[in-house]
């Protein structure tokens, strides 16, 4: 049965009534063909077992019950029905009523995927397909590719962010593909540098009806990109499946940045993903750029650029603070108070001086790392990592302030400080480790995530060390032997 609909309508084919002996044998196949003014949907209904005896089909506008378009009843045993003065339904010649093979064997309101096709004018367009066929096949041979993690294949890895550019004949433009896991959008841009600003951008996003669509935009600085007409963009296909969005389209638009315009220049590729609200993209949460510039007319495989030096410094400082100096400072305060007993430095016990020094270094490193990431992002960055980092910063400032206000060791309320001090120390340590893990997941572009695994081994070793020291010190205390190490029992 051939359905004819306006090329600018979004429709769904609804199997209103289908009488089949077994539901698992029901199958509807839809193929689309585009004409000059209409899109033709070819619908097949078949079974792999006992055949059905009747059906009723209707095409509706997406999100409503309004019938659209018309059917051409090609089989000899079918006929069209008129709804709202338009021939849109089709039924078997047996009857337009509900005939059943048995009293309980029928199905109603079976819907197809939403199908759409839009023109090339305006700033966005969409054409939803039932499958995402984007893959890394022929990368470096017929098309240029850029992915994160590096070398991933979106056809087999649902966590793969991917874009490709395949030059067609000289006058036919470039065929672009982009895909990635997101709840909102993925986008790539052509840039003269590896920073956002003055970039020609294509966006694959969800519109206000939840449909995948393509948009064209231009960014100026770190502000919201300005929407542009799609221009000479054709052959748009888009899909959203299991949280993975994908778009493919052909463009003959000239690439325009501040420095250059055209298809022959070379550009860095920027790739971002983030949320969207009612079709409006929001601040991106993840971003990465190519290590080298790309000529879209020359197939090649691009590598991801390394982490900027300012962010390398951020990560290094956080690792030093919470996996070395912070850990040592807490170990000394908990397990090594008996060291160099009777030896003072600046009027204080050695263990206390070392503990305070290490924790000052820890807090200082955390503050510097916190400032560096804000400078790099020029404000707040979305994501779990940012939230964890802020919590670490807050607790890191509370801890020394609380220590400055502590009462004397012999004060009857001293135990309150001891409990609070210990609790905050454990909380900030746990939050810092979680922040480091989430940060490594962002920067580790390898499929094996070896940085995360190495960090896991480091944390396991540190946890084992804490456990062994705790068991040893409690055993010494219970046996009543002379302690080389003295535990402060709260």
N, C-alpha and C positions, 0 to 999 in steps of 0.2 A: 504494500500500500504506500503510495507516494503522497507525502504532505507538503504543501507549498505555503510558505510564510514570508512575511516581509523581512528583508535582510537586517532590519534594525530592531526586531523583536526578540525578546528572551522568552522561550517557550518550554513547556514540558509536555511530553506525550503521556497521557493518563490512560491506562488500561482500566476503564471503568468496570467492566464485567468480563470475566474470562472463565469459562466452565471447562475444567480439566479434571481428569480422574485422579491425578496425583500432583500436588503443588511442586514437588521437586523437579518435575519435568518441564515446568513452564520456563520459557526463555524468550526474551524480546531483544532484538538486535536493531540498532539505529545507525544509519550511515547518512552523512550529510554531503550535499553538493551545492555549490554556489552558482547562481546565474547572474544576469545583469541587474535585476531588481529584486530577486527573491532568493531565499535559501530553500533547498529541497531536502526534506528528511525522508529517507527510505526506511520504512519500519517492517521488520520481519517478526512474525510470531510463529514459533514452532515448538514442538515437544520432542523429547527423546524417549518416547514410550507411547502410551495410549493417547491418540490425538484429541484435542479439545473439539467441542461441537459448536461453539459460538463465542463471539466476543463483541465488545463495544469500545471503540477508541475515541478519544477526544483530545485535542491540543488546547492547552490553556496558557494564559500569560503567567509567568513565574510569580508565585506568591498570591495568586488570586484564582477564582473559579471562572474567570471570563474566557470563553472560547475564542480562539484566533485562527486565522488561516483557513485552509480547505484541504480536503483529502480527495485524491483521485482513486476510485475503487477499481483497481486493475483486475482482481480475480473475478470470475464470472459469478461466484456465489456470494458476493458482497454488494452492499448498496450504501449510499451516502444519506445522512440525515441532515436536516436543516435546523440549526440552532441560532436564535437571534437573527434570523434572516440571512445567515451565512452558512454555507455548507461546510461544516467543520467536523462532524462526527461520521463514523463509518461503522457499519454493523454487518453481520452475516445476513444473508437473504432469508433466513428462516424467520426472523422476527426482530423487531426493535425492542421487545420486552425481554424479561429475564427467563431464559429457558435453562433448565438444568438437566444434567445427566442423572444425578441423584439429588435427593433433597438437601444434603449437606455438602455437596461438592461444588463450590463456587468461590470466587475471589473478587473483591471489588477494590477500587481506588488504588490500583498498582501504578506507581509513578516511575517515569524514566528519569535519568539525570537531566538537569536544566541545561538546555542548549541555547547558545546565543551567537550572534555575529553582528559586529558593528562596523560602521564606516570608518574612514581614515581621518575625518575631521575632528577637531576638538583636542583636548589634552589627554584623553584616555579612551581606551577601547578594550573590549574583552571578548573572548571566545572560549567557552569552557569545553574541555575535552574530557573524555572518560579515563584517559591514562596519561601519565607523564613519561614521554619517550626520550627525555634528555639523557645523554650519556657522554662518557669521555672517549667514545670510539672515534678514531681518526684525529685525535688531538695531535697537533704538530705536523699533521699530514695535509689535511684539507681545511683545518680550522685552528685558530689560536684559542688556548684554554687557560683559565686561571681558577684555582680551587683552594679550599681550606676545609680539612687538612690537605696538605700538598699531595697531589696525585690521586685524590679520591675519585670514585666513580659514582655519580648520583643515582645511577640505575640500580646499584647494589648497596649503597650506603645512604640511609635516610638522614644521616647527620652531616652530609656533604654540602657545603656551599660551593656553587659552581657557576661559571659563566663562560661562554664561548662566542667567538666571532668568526664566521665563515664567509670569505669573500665569494660572491657569485660572479657572473660574467661582468665585465667592466662597467656596464651600464645598469646592472640589476641591483647594485647595492650590497649590503652586508646582512647575513642572516645571524641574528643574535639569539642566544639562549641564556637563561639564568634561572636558578632554582636553589632552594635551601629550606631547612626546617624553620618555621616561624609561625607566630600567631597573628602577624600583621603584614609585613612586607620584606622583600629583599630588593636591593638596588645596586647597580654598578654605575660608576661615573668615569669619564675621561678627564684627566687632570694633568697640568703641567708639572706638578710636584706630588709629593706623597701626603699632602695635607688637604683637608677640606677647604674649599673656597674657589670660586670661578671654575666650576666643573659642569660638564655636560652630562646629565644624568637620565637613565632610564629606570623606571620603578615597576616592579611586579608586586601588586598589592591586592588587598581585599577591599571591595567597595562597600557601600552602606547596606547592600543586600547580601553580603557574604560571598559574592562572586569574585573570582580572580580577574584582574584587569591590568592593563599596561598604561603607565603614565610617563610623560616626558617633563623634565624640569631642569632648572639651572640654579646652582647654588652661588651665593655671594657671601663670603666669609663663613661664619658659623651660625648664620641665621637659617630659618626655615627656607628650603628651596622654593623658588618661584615656578609655578606651574606654567608649562608651555604647550602650545598645540602639538599634536603628534606629527603633523606635517606628512611627509612622504613615508608613512609606515603602513605596510600591508602584511597579509598572511599571518595575522595574530592568532595564536592559540594559547590558552591558559588553563591551568587546573589547580585545584587544591585538594589533596588527598592525604589523610592521616597526618595532618599537621605539616605537610611539605607542599610548598607552593612552587609552581613552575610556569614560565612564560617563554614563548618563542615568537619572533617576529622578524620581518625584513624591513630594513630602513635604507633609504637613499639620502637621508638628511646629512648635510655637512656637519662634522663635529666642530663645535664652536667653544673655545675657551678664550681667556683674556689674551693669550699670546698668539694663537693660531686658529685657523678655520679651514676645514677640508677633511678629506679622507686619506691624504698622503702623509700627514705628519705623524709623529710618534707621541704616545701619551702613557702616563702611568694609569693603572687601573685601580680604582678604589671600590671596595665592596662593603656594604653594610646591611644589617638587618635590624628590625625593631618592630614595635607594636603600631597598630593603626586604630583609629576610632572613627566609625561612620565614614570610612573611606579616606580619612585624613591621616597621613603618616605622622608619627610622633618622633621624638628624639631617638636616634638609633642606640642600641645597647651593645652591639659588637661591630667592629670595623677592622679591616686589614687592607693592605695595599700591595701592589706588585713591587718586586725588587728592582725591576728594570722597566723601561718604556716599551710599549707595544706598537707595532705598525699593523693596523687591522687588515691590511691587504696581504700580509705575509704570515702564513701559519707558523705558530711557535707555541711552546709551553712556558708559561710564566711562573716563576717562583715567588713565594710570598716574602715580602720585605721583613727583615729582622725587627725586633722590638726597638723602638727609639731609645736613645741613650738615657734620656731623662726617666723613662719607665724602667729601664734596666737598673738605674740607680735606686728607684723606688723599691723594686723587688729585692735588690741586694740589701738595702737597709732593713727591710722588714724581716728578711731571713736572719740577718745578724742579730736583730733586736730580740726575736722571739724563738729562735732555735739555737742561740748561743748565749749571749749575755743575759737575757731574761731567764733562761733555764738554769744557768749557773747561779745567778743571784738567788733564785728560789731554792735551789738545792742547798746552798750554803746556809741560808736562814733556817732551813728545816733540819738538816742532818749534820752540820759541821760547826755547831756553836762551841763544842769542846776543844776545837783546835787552838793551839797557842794560848792556852788558858793562862791568865795572869799577865799576858803581854798586851800592853795598850798602845794605841796609835792615836794621837790627838785626843787623849783622854778617853778613848772608846776602845772596846774590845775589837781585836783584829777582824773577827768574822763580821761584825757589824759594819766596819769601815768598808770591807770588800763588798758586802751585800749592797750597801747604799751606793757605792761607786758603780757597780754593775747595773743597778736599776736606773741610775741617772743616765747612763749611756743608753739603756733600753728605751727610756721615755724620750730622750733627745732624738734618737734615730727614728722613732715612730713619728714624732712631730715633723721632722724634716721630710720623711717619706710621704706623709699626709699632704704637706704643702706641695711637693713635687707633682703628685698626681692631679691636684687641683689646677696647678699651673698648666700642665699638659692638656687636660680636658677643658680648660677655660670654664670651669664650673662643675656642677654635679653630673656624675655619670650614672646611668641606670644600671640595675643589676644587683644580684645578691652580694657580689664581692664588695661593692661600694657600701652597702648597708653594714656588712660585717666590719669593714674598715673603720667606719664611723663609730661603731660600738667599741672597737678596740681603742680608738683615740679617746673616747669619753672615759672609759674605765682607767686608761693609762694616766689621765689627769686627776681622776678622783683618788687613786691610790696614794700618791705622794702627799696630796692635801690632807687626806685622812691621817697619814703618818705624822704630819706636822702637828696635828691637833690631839695626838694620843696622850693619855694620862701616864703617870709614873708606873713602873713595873709593879710596885707594891700597892697600888690603888685597888680598892675592892671591885671597881668596875672595869678593871683592865681586861678582863676576859671578853668584854664586848668588842673592844678594839681587835683583840686577837682573832675572834671569830670573823668579824667583818673583813679584816685584812687578809685572812686566809681564803675566805670565800671569793673576794674580788680577784685575788691572784689566780685562783683556779679558773674563774670565769673568763678573765681576759686572756689567759693562756689558751683555753679551749677556743675562744672566738678568733684569736690570732692564727691558730693552726687551721681553722676552717677557712679563714680569709686567704691564707697562703695556698691552700688546696684549690679554692675557686679561682684564684689568680693564675695558678699554673695551668688549670684547664683552659683558660683563655689564651695564654701565650704559647702553650705547647701545641704546635700544628701537626705533629706526627700522628699517624694512625695508631701507634702503639701507646701513646701518652706516657712515654718513659719518664718524663719529669714528675708526673703525678705518682707513678709507681716508686720512684726513688724517694720522693718525699714520704710516701707511706712507709717505706723501710726505715727511714730516719726517725719518724714518729714512733714506730714500733720499738726501735732500739731505745729511745728515750723513755718510753713507758716501761720497758723492761728494767732500765736502770733505776727509775723511781721505785718500782715494785721491790727490787732486790734490796735497795737501801732501807725502805720502810720495814721490810721483814727483818732485816739484820738489826736495825736499831731497836725494834720492839722486842726481839729475842734477847738482846743484851740487857734491856731494861727489866725484863721479867726474870732473868736469871740472877740479877743482882750483882753481876760482875762489874769490875771497874770499867767505865765507859771511856773509850777513846773518843767516841762521838756522843753528844748528849742531845736527846730529843726533847723538844719543848711540847709536853703533852698539854693540850688545850683543856 
